[in-house]
Amino acid sequence: MKNYFRQYRPFFIFLLKFFGVYVGLTVIYQWYLSQFDNTLAFEVDGFTQTVAHQVQSVLQVLHYDCKLALHEHQASVKLILNDVYVSRVVEGCNALSVIILFAAFVVAFSGKWKHTIGFIIVGSLLIHILNVLRIALLSLALFYYPEQEPLLHGVVFPLFIYGVVFGLWVIWVNKFSGYARKAV
């Protein structure tokens, strides 16, 4: 049994780091969300509201009349494009859960701490910016093609954000992780 653990030690260390960071950040994030009453008062957390405002700014730069309104019956921000309610921004749209998953994977394959922290910061900012653009583009697509909502919201745009995260992971593992240094 001791040989088994010694042989697979790198794998167990990977799992311990991954789940340690993932669970730790998820607990912190859930604590943050617990500060808002999203059941009776339909409060929307501050970060989700920030994302909605950034989406509004992107759409206004593209010369669309975009208004935001708190939803009356759920914890979300309604996005109204040219006087048409096209989408809503909920907590799951803010990409923080995706960023937590991204960070946990990077730490699990950690290299030098300076590179690890830097890559997490740069990657998280990139994920955030691309997520805001993703929501803006999805809102535009829903404005022009509302009948395509299941395909756009359920397939195309999740593939986009998770594809970006996967690409960042590939770059991390091949260029910066401890594994990349050993393979050279």
N, C-alpha and C positions, 0 to 999 in steps of 0.2 A: 504494500500500500504506500509506503514511504517513497519508493521509486516512482510510483504512479504520479504522486504529487510533485515530485522533483522534475519528472519528465514534462509535465504539463503546467509547470509553474508560470511561464509567461501568459498562458491562456487564463489561468486563475487570477493573476494580477490584473490582466485586462478587464475581466469581469468585475473584480472588486472595485477598480477605479471607475469603470463605466457606471455601475449601479450605485456606487457611493455618491458620485457627482450628480447623477440623474435624480436619485431619490432626494438628496440634499437640496438641490435647486428646485425640485418640484414641491417639496414641503414649504420652502420659502415663498414660492409663487402662490401656492394655495393659501398660505397665511395672508399674503397681500390681497388676494381676491376675497378673503373672508371679511375684509374691512368694508365691503360694499354689500348692501342689501339688494340682491338681484331677484328676490322672490316676491316681495310685497311692494317695495318702492321702485323696483326695476332700475336700480342704480347701475350705471355703467362705470367700470373702473377707469381711472385716469389715463392709463396707457392706451386702452382701446379708443377712448375719445381723442387722444392725440393722433392716433393712426387715422381715424376718420377725418380729422381736420387736415392732415397732410394729404390725404386722398382728395379732399375738397380743393386744396391749393393746386394740386397737379391738374385737376379737371378745369379749374379756372384759368390756369396758364394755357390750357388747350382751347380756351374761349368758350367753355360750356358754362351755363348758369347752373351752379351746383349749390344746393342748400342742404344743411344738416338739421335733423330734428330728433330729439329723444323719442323713442318708440313708447307709445302709451301702454302697451300690454306685454312688453318683455324688455329685458335688459339688453338693449341694442340702440344703435344710432341709425336712423333712416337716412339714406342718401337719395336726394331728390334732384334729378337731372333734367333741366329744361321743363320744370313743373311736373315731371313724371317720377313717381316713387319706383326706383329701379332695383335697389338693393339695401341691405342692412349690414352694418358692421357689428359683429358680436365679439365676445371675448376670444373665441377661437380663431378669429380673423387677424389678431394682432401679431401672430407668429412667435410669441414668446415661448410656447411649447416646442416649436420647431427649433428655436435658438437653444433651448435647454438640451434637447436631443443632440444638436450639433456640438455644443460645448462638451457634453459628456463623452462623446466619441473622440473628440480631439484630445481631451485629458487622458482617456483610456490608452491612446496611442501617443502619449506625450513624448516630446523631445526635450530640448532645453526649455526651462520654465519661461525664459524671456520670449522665446519663439512661440511657445504654447499660448501664453497670455496675449501676445500681440496678434496671433492668428485668430484667436477667439474673438478679440475686439473687432478686428477688421472684417472677419467673416460675419459676425453678428450685425455689424452696420450694413454690410452688403445685403444680407438676408432681409434686414428691415427695409432698406431702400427698395429692393426688388419686390418685396411684399406690398409696399404702398403702390408701386407701379402696377403690380398684378391686380390689386383691388380696383384701381382706377380703370385699367383696361377691361377687367371683367364687367364693371359697371357700364362702360361704353358698349361692350358687346351685348349686355342684357338690354340696354336702351334700344339698340338697333335690331337685335335678334332674340326677343324674350322667349320665343318658343324653343330655343336651344339651351335654356338654363340647365337642364340635367347634364348635358354634355360639357358645357362650359364650366359650370361650378363643380361638377362631380368628377371630371376627368382631366380636361385640358389644363386648367389653372393649378390644381394640385400637382400634376406632373411637372409643371413649370417650377414651382417652389421646391419640391422634393428633388427634382433634377439638379437644381442649383446646389442644394445641400450635398447631394451625392458627389457632384463635381468638386466641391470644396474638400470633401473627405478624401477623394482620390488625390488631389493636390497635396493635402496635408500628409497622407501616408507615404506618398512617393517622394516628396521634397523635404519635409521638415521633421517628421516623426523620428523617434528613436529607431524604429525599424529601418527607415531610409538610410540612416547613418551606418547601421550594421551591414546593410546590403551592398554598400559601396566598396 
